[in-house]
Amino acid sequence: MRLFGTDGIRGRINRHPMTPEKVLRIGMAAATVLKKEHYGRNMVLIGKDTRLSGYMIESALTSGICSMGMDVTLVGPLPTPGIAFLTRTLRIDAGVVISASHNPYQDNGIKFFSYNGFKLPDDVERRIEELVNDDNLERFRPKGEDVGKAYRLDDATGRYIEYIKSTLRKGATFEGMKVVVDAANGAAYKTTGWLLRELGAEVVSINDRPDGVNINDNCGSTNMDGLRKAVIQHKADAGIAHDGDADRTLLCDEKGRVVDGDQIMGMCAVEALSAGALKKNTVVATVMSNLGLEKFLEKNGISMLRTKVGDRYVVEKMLEGGFNIGGEQSGHIVFLDYNTTGDGPITAVQVLDLMKKRNVSLSKLASGIKLFPQVLMNVEIEKKHDIRSIPAIDEAVRNAEEKLGSRGRVLVRASGTEPKIRVMLEGEDLKLITRLGRNISRVIKEKMT
């Protein structure tokens, strides 16, 4: 059975593959594949978000890795991009994040970074999968004196915060700004508020008291109602919302309106272009990004390339083409000049610095990017099927495409992280795309559940 999806290994806790027994084997297999022949000990960095199950997964993973002769450094709760940064800068052999990102607390996951801070290549993931299922995996265990040790790194958050500050222009300050931060009771519950206060901002923190089960619970980037209300209540200049592992950032302007990943990419790309810093005058986005972003970039002389959904595919295209700004509508924004993966806190400070530098409001920055109406519907399914092999679904999609013509588009795909089919429609008429989307969703539900 395949373990790795588009964003690592993920599942319901205490069910395959998120059981302590299976995670132990994942740790053993990963250590066997990632262990390098060099002088001294091999080291894996492990961080996590705030889920209750993180303790169990962390212990099982650490045990498996150490049993195969690799050492482990534990950093506790830290945003995913912080793990990528520390893995790269501390010259550690691999990094691991224990998180299910925006999923509820009942889920958890494991994602790996290579020594260079990028996600593992597909062929390395396949080798790990093969060993997890190998009945003779234990043959790789070393002798007693060669088993690994586990250590703790106490200043991980501070190191990451200092690095984020170094990505800003010299002398940058957020004095005079009031910002509301919604940490989703997740991995950034300390990081972003601390960071912004050190940069001089007045910070109102919400959803920053994790208890193991309240991560992503009607808060964060997947539910921004609380943030919108808090921004208006406190008369803040902006609101920042992360997901559970803080590799995403969505924003809220001073009027309580959501500013999504497409708008963030657009404003940052135009600023980079004006500074001569946008490589090859190109932005990399996914098939989910709004047509409004594409038209805005085109008007400003910027090309846009689309990839499959998933920040790993965005990063792959950026590396392949030598581009430095890309991301997803959902808030995974990748600044390759600063980090190797989507980085929520870096995204937040880049936009706040842009507001400060131009002395304009966030609503003004976002106003030039006119987004087309878009609807996204999720249909839960029991098991995955090939959508294209079901004629009724194909017919419903083609019918919608014919009705929209050149004035919109339809995208139906299986989620890479959850047992869901995602249905997205975009067009000029919100009522029409909503009706067409519901029809497609109804057919999927009839044929696939």
Secondary structure, 3 states (H helix, E strand, C coil): CCCEECCEEEEECCCCCCCHHHHHHHHHHHHHHHCCCCCCCCEEEEEECCCCCHHHHHHHHHHHHHHCCCEEEEEEECCHHHHHHHHHHCCCCEEEEECCCCCCCCEEEEEEEECCCCECCHHHHHHHHHHHCCCCHHHHCCCHHHCCCEEECCCHHHHHHHHHHHCCCCCCCCCCCEEEEECCCCCCCCHHHHHHHHCCCEEEEECCCCCCCCCCCCCHHHCCHHHHHHHHHCCCCEEEEECCCCCCEEEECCCCCEECHHHHHHHHHHHHHHCCCCHHHEEEEECCCCHHHHHHHHHCCCEEEEECCCHHHHHHHHHHHCCCEEECCCCCEEECCCCCCCCHHHHHHHHHHHHHHHCCCHHHHHHCCCCCCEEEEEEECCCCCCHHHCHHHHHHHHHHHHHHHHHEEEEEEECCCCCEEEEEEEECCHHHHHHHHHHHHHHHHHHHC
